Amino acid sequence: MNPHVEIRSASSDDISEIAALEKVLHTYEVDPREQWAHFENNPDRVVLLALVNGKVAGMVKLNLVYKLSKIMVMLDELVVHEANRGQGVGSNLMAAAEEWSWSRGADIIDFTSREDHAALGFYAKLGYEKRDTNVYRKLREGYDGSR
């Protein structure tokens, strides 16, 4: 981990930085203000930000999920600005995500990832195992999948 990376929970003051990070991941326009209300003041959800020299360098979104047999966290949208990659930002975010998850009693952290060799190697280095599973999706009628 990089000691020069600061991790903190996002607040509504960080919406513009979150929007900039969303643009790194998505080819469509994302307005995080629409979804922020679902994270703000919800103890089962958090957006963690990584700061380098006081500037937002990356983020990860976490959602605690209660199932009958286990408690898990769905990790959503780990992203690091391209200029900050290779500086330990992603590793620090993942360590903070694990700390947040385990401290809330989660047994598992799950997420999906694109077939990006660098990302797959990164997750494997951190001890994550690729699952042999299929991801299914059904969109609500009228929803175009753009957010």
Residue pairs with C-beta under 8 A, 6 or more apart in sequence:
1 88
1 91
1 92
1 95
2 87
2 88
2 89
2 91
2 92
4 52
4 53
4 88
5 50
5 51
5 52
5 57
5 87
5 88
5 89
5 92
6 50
6 51
6 52
7 48
7 49
7 50
7 51
7 92
7 93
7 96
8 48
8 49
8 51
9 46
9 47
9 48
9 49
10 17
10 18
10 39
10 46
10 47
10 48
10 49
10 59
11 40
12 36
12 40
14 47
14 49
14 56
15 32
15 33
15 36
17 49
17 56
17 59
18 32
18 47
18 49
18 59
19 30
19 31
19 32
20 56
20 81
21 56
21 58
21 59
21 77
21 79
21 81
22 30
22 32
22 77
22 79
23 30
24 79
24 81
24 82
25 77
25 79
28 146
28 147
29 146
30 147
31 147
34 147
35 147
38 45
39 45
39 46
39 47
39 61
43 64
44 63
44 64
44 104
45 61
45 62
45 63
45 64
46 61
46 62
46 100
47 59
47 60
47 61
47 62
48 59
48 60
48 61
48 62
48 93
48 96
48 97
48 100
49 56
49 58
49 59
50 56
50 57
50 58
50 59
50 80
50 84
50 89
50 92
50 93
50 96
51 57
52 84
52 87
52 89
56 81
57 80
57 81
57 83
57 84
57 87
57 89
58 78
58 79
58 80
58 81
58 84
58 89
58 90
58 93
59 77
59 78
59 79
59 93
60 75
60 76
60 77
60 78
60 79
60 93
60 94
60 96
60 97
61 75
61 76
61 77
62 73
62 74
62 75
62 76
62 97
62 100
62 101
63 73
63 74
63 76
64 71
64 72
64 73
64 101
64 104
64 106
65 71
65 72
65 73
65 74
70 107
70 108
71 104
71 105
71 106
71 107
71 108
72 106
72 107
72 108
72 109
72 110
73 97
73 100
73 101
73 104
73 106
73 108
73 109
73 110
74 110
74 111
75 97
75 109
75 110
75 111
76 111
78 90
78 93
78 94
78 97
78 111
80 89
80 90
80 93
90 122
91 126
94 126
97 109
98 109
101 109
109 128
110 131
112 135
113 119
113 120
113 123
120 130
123 130
124 130
139 145
